[in-house]
Amino acid sequence: MAQVTLVVQQPAAAAACGPVDEPVLPLWAAILAAAVAGGAMLVAFPPYGQWWAAPAAVALLAVAVHGRRLRAGFWLGCLTGVLFFTPLLAWTNLHTGMVPWLLLSVLETLYFGLVGLAGAWIGPLLGGRQRWNRGGWSWPVAVGLLWVAQEALRDRTPFGGFPWGRLAFSQDTSPLLRLAAAGGAPLVTFAVALAGGLAGFAVLRGIGAGTEVRRAVAPLAAVAAGCALIGVAALVPLTEPAGPAVYVAVVQGNVPRLGLDFNAQRRAVLDNHVKATIALGDRVKAGARRPDLVVWPENASDIDPLRNTDAGVLIGQAADAVGAPILVGAVLYSPETGVENAGLVFNPGRQLGDPVSKYVKRHPVPFAETMPLRSVARLVSSEVDRVTDMTAGTSPGVLRVGPATVGDVICFEVAYDGLVRDTVTGGGQLIAVQTNNATFNEAEARQQLAMVRLRAVEHGRDALMASTVGISAFADATGATSAETAFDKPAVIVAELHLGDRRTLATRLGAIPEYTLVAFAVLGLVAALAVRRRDGGRDPDPHPVPEAADGPEEDL
């Protein structure tokens, strides 16, 4: 009887976690994972503050998009983004209507869509048959790098970018925060996303492990690597200020009513800050310790004190009463320079007409302090023409206020890496963030305070946040806060801060860590392209089953 030899073969291109065009998760599960990722990301940020949820969100999205087509990856990323940004930025809806809030949320969401698309693109890296990528360990690294690249793009585009919601800003109570001293916010973001990538790697490798011990070890190794990452971050040394102590007061004068019409109440707002400072002066006369400097928030004087005699006299009286210089947040008007959002130094004994040191905000907020595409924007909101185009400053906010050289940043500028760093490299010994939260809510204020905490660690400087309505607080170079005020309540807080003159590694390196990580992200995308071309778009199995040379013989 004739014999026919059958050869039993395993496809060489079969992936441990499925080929690129065969997703690991069914569609319904991928959609659910992407949706849960958006909710988890939200919970990571203040006012919830569950920092561990950020790497969990990264892991969920990475698993959801793995093995999917690029278009599906984009839309899954958008699903995560819209469920994150829409509630995160809900404070923009309080007084301007729904349309600007939704437009901003959709714009930010598109960047998450790009992360989802790129996450689908790098799927072949998980195969790991290449010598440089045995076991696919470049995949979780690539996940971390893609998040840094996304934030670098979002921080700069369009109209100067909007960095709100960076992964780093969710880590104000996390051990990973200490990494800011080594590489700033980009390094913290990378660590968060890498931890998420390792968690996703563990899930994907666990799905494909089967009974083979060698594969089953990979998920455990990934989890151990993630834990080690957090442990190592907790050991990063911090640079704490070692200079002389200064006694600082922050005045939170409050406003009569929250909302966009705080400007119409400008005399009342100025009076609130003057009265609170004079009351502080009365306590000093009664024996309390005199502050070395006083900080008022942004918009404390929306009456130009350099052109309006009454406003200038009132602020001078407050400085004389407390016997210390005041850093005043003021709006200036002049035919030569237009409208400027500024920090001014009023010293005791100042005479009308005497020059003052000033810092002018360098990054007016698009659609809030300047209106790009005004004619088009009018079609979106009737509130457009309430926005006056402010003139941007050109010099870092380095001001001498009494015995301290203060690095001054105004409101949302705290979210931009370079605008804060310039004040420190320019000589700032402590960081002051002057802000006005009267048009927002406590959630926005807490999100902003988380940024202040990161900047204090990043640059090894004691810092403060002075708000019209709260939250005002002090932050030290470990990221801890003190004397936090209640929201929408007048308050005066005082603390002893230390001046710093040493530079952290992050301060010295500046944007180099971010540029380096973005460059490696591009290399990761190119590497994924090379693997796709080599394997015809399929994810190679890192541990292929050898083909049988001589299969069993059967009689047919």
HELIX and SHEET records of a PDB file:
HELIX    1   1 LEU A   27  ALA A   44  1                                  18    
HELIX    2   2 ALA A   53  VAL A   65  1                                  13    
HELIX    3   3 LEU A   70  LEU A   88  1                                  19    
HELIX    4   4 ALA A   90  ASN A   93  5                                   4    
HELIX    5   5 MET A   98  TRP A  121  1                                  24    
HELIX    6   6 GLY A  123  LEU A  126  5                                   4    
HELIX    7   7 ARG A  131  GLY A  136  5                                   6    
HELIX    8   8 SER A  138  ARG A  154  1                                  17    
HELIX    9   9 LEU A  167  SER A  170  5                                   4    
HELIX   10  10 PRO A  175  LEU A  179  5                                   5    
HELIX   11  11 ALA A  180  ILE A  207  1                                  28    
HELIX   12  12 VAL A  213  ALA A  233  1                                  21    
HELIX   13  13 LEU A  260  GLN A  265  5                                   6    
HELIX   14  14 ARG A  266  LYS A  285  1                                  20    
HELIX   15  15 THR A  309  VAL A  322  1                                  14    
HELIX   16  16 ARG A  374  ALA A  377  1                                   4    
HELIX   17  17 VAL A  384  ARG A  386  5                                   3    
HELIX   18  18 CYS A  411  ALA A  415  5                                   5    
HELIX   19  19 ASP A  417  THR A  425  1                                   9    
HELIX   20  20 GLU A  442  HIS A  459  1                                  18    
HELIX   21  21 LEU A  505  LEU A  509  1                                   5    
HELIX   22  22 ILE A  512  ARG A  534  1                                  23    
SHEET    1   A 2 GLN A   3  THR A   5  0                                        
SHEET    2   A 2 GLU A 553  ASP A 555 -1                                        
SHEET    1   B 6 LYS A 358  VAL A 360  0                                        
SHEET    2   B 6 GLY A 338  PHE A 346 -1                                        
SHEET    3   B 6 ILE A 326  SER A 334 -1                                        
SHEET    4   B 6 LEU A 293  VAL A 295  1                                        
SHEET    5   B 6 ALA A 245  GLN A 252  1                                        
SHEET    6   B 6 ALA A 491  HIS A 498 -1                                        
SHEET    1   C 6 VAL A 398  VAL A 401  0                                        
SHEET    2   C 6 ALA A 404  ILE A 410 -1                                        
SHEET    3   C 6 LEU A 430  THR A 435  1                                        
SHEET    4   C 6 ALA A 463  SER A 467  1                                        
SHEET    5   C 6 ALA A 473  ALA A 475 -1                                        
SHEET    6   C 6 THR A 481  SER A 482 -1                                        
END                                                                             
